[in-house]
Amino acid sequence: MNWKISIGNYNLKMIESVKVKRSVELLADTATITLPATVFNKALNIDEKIKRSDEIKIELGYDDNLETEFEGYVESISTDGGSLVLNCEDGIFLYRVDIPNKEFTNVKVKDILNYVNTEVGKKHNKQFSLDCDYDFSYDKFVIKNVNGYDVLKKIQEEAMPNIYLKDNVLHIHPQYSEIFGEVKYDFSKNIDAEGTDLKYKKKENRRIKVTIEYTGPDGKTKKYEFGDMGGESVTRKTSTSDQKSIKLLAQQEYESKSYDGYEGSFQAWLIPVCSSGYQATIIDPDYEYKDGTYYVLEVETTFSKEGGVRVITLGKILSK
C-alpha cells in the first residue's frame, strides 16, 4: 500500500487514516485526513505548514501505482480524541464567499448560477463559466445574506441535479445523465461479503408514491403526487411552484427507485478504481438473472494501516 498527500507546498510524512466521500447526491465531495497529535512524544505543530484554503491532493494505491482520489482545499482543522483532523472539500469550497443580495422572479437555474459565478469570480479574481443543461425554474428565488455555497446547496437539495466544478467550469446536469467511468464487480472475486448490504427487489414490489410539497403563489402549502397510490411514501420539498419543474422532480425521484434490481451498498477494495457517477456491472455467478449495470451514487473510500476499502452505494439500474 502506498499514498501521497500534498497540501500546498508541503507533503505529509505520516497519517493515521484517510476517508474520501464522493457522492452525486451531496454538493461537495469531501476528504478527512487524521494525523497523530504527537510524534515520538512531541506535539505535532502544523499551524505554520497547513492552513484553511490550502490546496490538497490525495493519491492512494498499491506498489507505487497511485490513483488521484481527491483534489480540493482544506476547509477546517480540528482535534478528535487526541488526533489532528484535516477536513477538506473539493472545488466547490471556492464558492464559500459572500455574494450580494438579489431577488429573481420567473428565473431558470442557469440564470441564477451565472449570477453566482460572476460574483464568486470577483472575490477570487478569476472567471468561472457554466455548463448547465438542467431545465428547472423558480417563480421566485431570493439570495439574502448567504454565500455562493449556500445558493448551490439550496438548488442541489431542491432540484436534485448533479453539481460539480471542473477546471473553473461549474457543471449542472440531471442525475444519471453522465457516466464518468466503468467498472465490474463479481461476487466470487472482488466483493467483500462481510461488508455488503445489497437487496434484490422486483419493480412490482417497489411501489413508490412521490409527494412534492411546495408553496403556491397564494402562500399556502400545496402537494403534487406521482407514482403508485398506496405505495411507499417519498416526500420532497421545494420552494418553486413552477409546475413543469415540480413534475420533473417527481418523475426523477420515482424513476430512481422503481426498477428490477439491487439497492443498497457493498464493500470492495481500492482496485478496481470506482467513483460516484461510474456505471458498475454486478455479476453473480450463482444467480445470473440478478446481473446488471447500475449507476454509482456514492463511494466512501477509507485508507489506513488496516488496508484500503471502498463502500459503494448503488443507484438505479441502467441495463440488464
C-alpha positions as CSV (number, residue, x, y, z in Angstrom):
1,M,0.0,0.0,0.0
2,N,1.2,3.5,-1.0
3,W,0.0,7.0,-0.5
4,K,1.0,10.6,-1.3
5,I,-0.8,13.6,0.1
6,S,0.4,17.1,-0.8
7,I,-1.0,20.2,0.9
8,G,0.2,23.5,-0.6
9,N,4.0,23.1,-0.8
10,Y,4.0,20.5,2.0
11,N,3.9,16.7,1.7
12,L,2.6,14.8,4.6
13,K,5.0,12.2,6.1
14,M,2.6,10.2,8.3
15,I,-1.1,9.7,8.7
16,E,-3.5,7.6,10.8
17,S,-6.2,7.4,8.2
18,V,-7.9,8.9,5.2
19,K,-11.5,8.9,4.3
20,V,-12.8,10.2,0.9
21,K,-16.5,10.6,0.3
22,R,-17.7,11.2,-3.3
23,S,-21.5,11.4,-4.0
24,V,-23.7,12.8,-6.7
25,E,-26.4,13.4,-4.0
26,L,-24.2,15.8,-2.0
27,L,-23.0,19.2,-3.1
28,A,-19.3,18.7,-2.4
29,D,-17.0,15.7,-2.3
30,T,-15.1,15.6,1.0
31,A,-12.0,14.1,2.5
32,T,-11.0,13.7,6.1
33,I,-7.3,13.2,7.0
34,T,-6.5,12.1,10.5
35,L,-3.0,12.8,11.8
36,P,-1.3,11.7,15.0
37,A,-1.3,14.6,17.5
38,T,2.1,13.6,18.8
39,V,5.2,12.0,17.2
40,F,7.8,10.4,19.5
41,N,6.0,12.1,22.4
42,K,6.4,15.5,20.8
43,A,3.3,17.6,19.9
44,L,2.8,17.8,16.1
45,N,2.7,21.5,15.1
46,I,1.2,22.1,11.7
47,D,0.0,25.7,12.2
48,E,2.9,27.1,10.2
49,K,2.7,24.5,7.4
50,I,-1.1,23.9,6.8
51,K,-3.9,26.4,6.9
52,R,-7.5,26.8,5.7
53,S,-7.9,27.1,1.9
54,D,-4.6,25.3,1.1
55,E,-4.9,23.2,-1.9
56,I,-4.8,19.4,-1.3
57,K,-4.3,16.3,-3.5
58,I,-4.7,12.8,-2.2
59,E,-3.2,9.8,-4.1
60,L,-3.7,6.2,-3.0
61,G,-2.7,2.8,-4.4
62,Y,-0.6,-0.3,-4.3
63,D,3.1,-0.9,-5.4
64,D,3.6,2.8,-6.3
65,N,0.7,2.7,-8.8
66,L,-1.1,5.7,-7.4
67,E,-4.6,7.0,-8.4
68,T,-5.8,10.5,-7.6
69,E,-8.7,10.0,-5.2
70,F,-9.3,13.6,-4.2
71,E,-8.4,17.2,-5.1
72,G,-9.7,20.2,-3.3
73,Y,-9.0,22.5,-0.3
74,V,-8.6,22.4,3.5
75,E,-11.9,23.6,4.9
76,S,-11.0,23.4,8.6
77,I,-8.6,21.9,11.1
78,S,-9.9,20.3,14.3
79,T,-8.9,17.8,17.0
80,D,-10.6,14.5,17.7
81,G,-9.7,12.1,20.5
82,G,-6.1,13.2,20.6
83,S,-5.7,13.3,16.8
84,L,-5.5,16.2,14.4
85,V,-8.1,16.2,11.7
86,L,-8.0,18.0,8.4
87,N,-11.5,18.4,6.9
88,C,-11.4,19.1,3.1
89,E,-13.8,19.9,0.3
90,D,-13.5,19.7,-3.4
91,G,-13.5,22.8,-5.7
92,I,-17.0,23.8,-4.5
93,F,-15.1,25.2,-1.5
94,L,-14.3,28.3,-3.6
95,Y,-18.0,29.2,-3.5
96,R,-17.8,29.8,0.3
97,V,-17.7,33.6,-0.2
98,D,-20.4,36.1,0.4
99,I,-22.3,37.4,-2.6
100,P,-24.6,40.5,-2.9
101,N,-28.3,40.1,-2.1
102,K,-30.6,39.7,-5.1
103,E,-34.2,38.6,-5.9
104,F,-35.1,36.8,-9.0
105,T,-38.6,36.2,-10.5
106,N,-39.5,33.6,-13.2
107,V,-35.9,32.6,-13.4
108,K,-34.1,29.4,-14.7
109,V,-31.5,27.7,-12.6
110,K,-28.8,28.6,-15.1
111,D,-29.5,32.3,-14.8
112,I,-29.2,32.2,-11.0
113,L,-25.9,30.3,-11.3
114,N,-24.5,32.7,-13.9
115,Y,-25.0,35.4,-11.3
116,V,-23.4,33.4,-8.6
117,N,-20.4,32.6,-10.9
118,T,-19.9,36.3,-11.7
119,E,-19.9,37.3,-8.0
120,V,-17.7,34.4,-6.8
121,G,-15.3,35.1,-9.6
122,K,-14.9,38.7,-8.5
123,K,-13.9,37.5,-5.0
124,H,-11.2,35.2,-6.4
125,N,-10.2,37.5,-9.3
126,K,-10.8,34.7,-11.7
127,Q,-13.5,33.7,-14.2
128,F,-16.0,30.8,-13.7
129,S,-18.1,29.6,-16.5
130,L,-21.3,27.4,-16.5
131,D,-22.2,24.2,-18.3
132,C,-25.9,23.7,-17.4
133,D,-28.4,21.5,-19.3
134,Y,-30.8,21.2,-16.3
135,D,-34.3,22.7,-17.2
136,F,-35.5,23.8,-13.7
137,S,-37.2,27.1,-13.0
138,Y,-38.2,29.2,-10.0
139,D,-41.1,31.6,-9.9
140,K,-39.2,33.4,-7.1
141,F,-35.6,32.9,-5.8
142,V,-34.1,35.2,-3.1
143,I,-30.5,35.5,-2.3
144,K,-30.1,37.2,1.1
145,N,-27.2,37.2,3.5
146,V,-25.7,34.0,2.2
147,N,-22.7,32.8,0.3
148,G,-22.3,31.1,-3.1
149,Y,-22.1,27.7,-1.5
150,D,-25.4,28.2,0.3
151,V,-27.1,29.0,-3.1
152,L,-25.6,25.9,-4.7
153,K,-26.7,23.8,-1.8
154,K,-30.3,25.0,-1.9
155,I,-30.5,24.3,-5.6
156,Q,-28.9,20.9,-5.2
157,E,-31.3,19.9,-2.4
158,E,-34.4,21.1,-4.1
159,A,-33.8,20.4,-7.7
160,M,-31.6,17.3,-7.3
161,P,-29.1,18.0,-10.1
162,N,-25.5,16.7,-10.1
163,I,-23.3,19.7,-9.3
164,Y,-19.5,19.8,-9.6
165,L,-16.7,22.2,-10.5
166,K,-14.0,21.1,-13.0
167,D,-11.4,23.5,-14.4
168,N,-13.3,26.5,-13.2
169,V,-16.4,25.3,-15.1
170,L,-19.5,24.8,-12.9
171,H,-21.4,21.8,-14.1
172,I,-25.2,21.4,-13.5
173,H,-26.7,18.2,-15.1
174,P,-29.6,15.9,-14.4
175,Q,-28.7,12.9,-12.2
176,Y,-27.8,9.8,-14.3
177,S,-27.1,11.8,-17.4
178,E,-23.3,11.5,-17.3
179,I,-21.1,8.4,-16.9
180,F,-17.6,9.1,-15.7
181,G,-16.2,5.6,-15.9
182,E,-17.0,1.8,-16.0
183,V,-16.1,-0.9,-13.5
184,K,-17.0,-4.6,-13.0
185,Y,-17.7,-6.4,-9.7
186,D,-18.1,-10.1,-9.2
187,F,-19.5,-11.7,-6.0
188,S,-16.9,-14.5,-6.4
189,K,-13.9,-12.3,-7.0
190,N,-13.9,-8.7,-5.7
191,I,-16.9,-8.1,-3.5
192,D,-16.4,-8.5,0.3
193,A,-19.4,-10.4,1.5
194,E,-18.9,-9.2,5.1
195,G,-19.4,-5.5,4.2
196,T,-22.2,-6.0,1.8
197,D,-25.8,-4.9,2.3
198,L,-27.4,-5.4,-1.1
199,K,-31.1,-6.4,-1.5
200,Y,-32.6,-7.5,-4.8
201,K,-36.1,-6.4,-5.4
202,K,-38.6,-6.7,-8.3
203,K,-40.2,-3.5,-9.6
204,E,-43.6,-4.8,-8.7
205,N,-42.5,-4.9,-5.1
206,R,-41.2,-1.3,-5.2
207,R,-44.5,0.6,-5.2
208,I,-43.5,4.2,-4.7
209,K,-45.6,7.3,-4.2
210,V,-43.7,10.6,-4.6
211,T,-45.1,13.7,-3.0
212,I,-43.7,17.1,-3.8
213,E,-44.5,19.8,-1.3
214,Y,-44.3,23.4,-2.4
215,T,-45.6,26.9,-1.6
216,G,-48.1,28.2,-4.1
217,P,-48.4,31.9,-5.2
218,D,-51.1,32.4,-2.5
219,G,-48.6,31.4,0.2
220,K,-50.3,28.1,1.0
221,T,-48.5,24.8,1.1
222,K,-49.6,22.6,-1.8
223,K,-48.8,19.0,-2.9
224,Y,-48.2,17.2,-6.1
225,E,-48.3,13.4,-6.1
226,F,-46.9,11.0,-8.6
227,G,-46.5,7.2,-8.8
228,D,-48.2,4.3,-7.2
229,M,-51.0,5.2,-4.9
230,G,-50.7,3.3,-1.7
231,G,-47.0,2.7,-2.2
232,E,-44.1,3.6,0.0
233,S,-44.2,7.4,0.5
234,V,-41.3,9.6,-0.5
235,T,-41.6,13.3,0.2
236,R,-39.6,16.2,-1.3
237,K,-39.9,19.8,-0.5
238,T,-39.1,22.7,-2.9
239,S,-39.6,26.4,-3.0
240,T,-40.6,26.6,-6.6
241,S,-44.3,26.5,-7.7
242,D,-43.4,26.1,-11.4
243,Q,-45.5,23.1,-12.4
244,K,-43.1,21.8,-15.1
245,S,-40.2,21.8,-12.7
246,I,-42.3,20.1,-10.0
247,K,-43.4,17.3,-12.3
248,L,-39.8,16.8,-13.5
249,L,-38.7,16.5,-9.9
250,A,-41.4,13.9,-9.1
251,Q,-40.7,11.8,-12.1
252,Q,-36.9,11.8,-11.4
253,E,-37.5,10.7,-7.9
254,Y,-39.9,7.9,-8.9
255,E,-37.7,6.5,-11.7
256,S,-34.6,6.5,-9.4
257,K,-36.4,4.0,-7.1
258,S,-38.7,2.0,-9.4
259,Y,-36.8,-0.9,-11.2
260,D,-35.9,-4.6,-11.0
261,G,-32.6,-4.9,-9.3
262,Y,-30.3,-4.3,-6.3
263,E,-30.5,-1.5,-3.8
264,G,-28.0,-0.7,-1.0
265,S,-24.2,-0.9,-0.8
266,F,-21.3,-3.3,-0.9
267,Q,-17.7,-3.3,0.1
268,A,-14.7,-3.7,-2.2
269,W,-11.1,-2.7,-2.3
270,L,-9.0,0.1,-3.9
271,I,-8.7,-1.9,-7.1
272,P,-10.6,-1.6,-9.3
273,V,-11.0,2.2,-9.1
274,C,-14.6,3.3,-8.7
275,S,-16.2,6.7,-8.0
276,S,-19.6,8.3,-8.0
277,G,-21.1,8.7,-11.4
278,Y,-19.5,5.5,-12.6
279,Q,-21.5,2.6,-14.1
280,A,-20.9,-0.6,-12.2
281,T,-21.7,-4.0,-13.6
282,I,-22.6,-6.5,-10.9
283,I,-22.0,-10.2,-11.7
284,D,-23.4,-13.0,-9.5
285,P,-22.3,-16.5,-10.8
286,D,-24.9,-18.2,-8.6
287,Y,-27.9,-16.1,-9.8
288,E,-27.3,-14.8,-13.3
289,Y,-30.7,-13.2,-13.5
290,K,-29.5,-10.7,-11.0
291,D,-26.7,-9.5,-13.2
292,G,-27.0,-5.8,-14.2
293,T,-25.3,-2.5,-14.7
294,Y,-26.0,0.2,-12.1
295,Y,-25.3,3.9,-11.6
296,V,-23.0,4.5,-8.7
297,L,-24.5,7.2,-6.3
298,E,-21.7,7.3,-3.7
299,V,-18.3,5.8,-2.9
300,E,-16.7,6.2,0.5
301,T,-13.0,5.2,0.5
302,T,-11.0,4.6,3.7
303,F,-7.3,4.1,3.9
304,S,-5.2,3.2,6.9
305,K,-2.7,0.6,8.2
306,E,-5.6,-1.9,8.3
307,G,-6.0,-1.6,4.5
308,G,-7.9,0.2,1.7
309,V,-11.7,-0.3,1.4
310,R,-14.4,1.2,-0.7
311,V,-18.1,1.2,0.2
312,I,-20.1,1.6,-3.0
313,T,-23.8,2.7,-2.9
314,L,-25.8,1.8,-6.0
315,G,-28.4,3.9,-7.7
316,K,-30.9,2.8,-10.3
317,I,-30.2,0.0,-12.8
318,L,-29.0,1.2,-16.2
319,S,-29.2,-2.1,-18.1
320,K,-29.6,-5.8,-17.6
